[in-house]
Amino acid sequence: MSNAGTGGTSAPGQQVRTAGLSPERYHILREKGTEPPWSGELLHVSGEGRFLCAGCGQALFDTSDKFDSGSGWPSFTRPLAPSAVAEQEDSILGMVRTEIVCANCGGHLGHVFHDGPLPTGRRYCVNSLSLEFEPQHPEAGDTVLPR
């Protein structure tokens, strides 16, 4: 089943949220936009937790796999589960890249590159606006750090 304006397709029963998304989040998730580098709230976080899709709430990445790539966007070595993120070819800018989308709702997350650290050698470069941070221990002060 196609979900017009969601940035992808989804099977029956998958949650696709467009209502309640800010215009900036909608642009990233549903229109395949990109936020400016170094602008994202989730570039730096403190403590342990998971990163959820801002479009449907699916768990996508874990802080244990997050690293500072120097790119200006949150970067991860791998998704939380292989089935959480789908990959597809992207040639919109005249070059071939691998786009990553939420496997549940089809929301655009960013791109994956083969220049990351071990153990995977991959860099999942993700727009902060496509994610929400869920601290594992909010009572311990796990939080998003100020820019």
Protein Blocks (a to p, Z undefined) as FASTA:
>chain_A
ZZehklpacdehiacdfehpafklmmmmmnopacdehkafklpcgdjdddddfknopafb
dfklgccehnopacdfbdfblklpccdddfknopacdddddfklopafbdcddkbccfkl
pacdddfklpccddfblmnopacddZZ
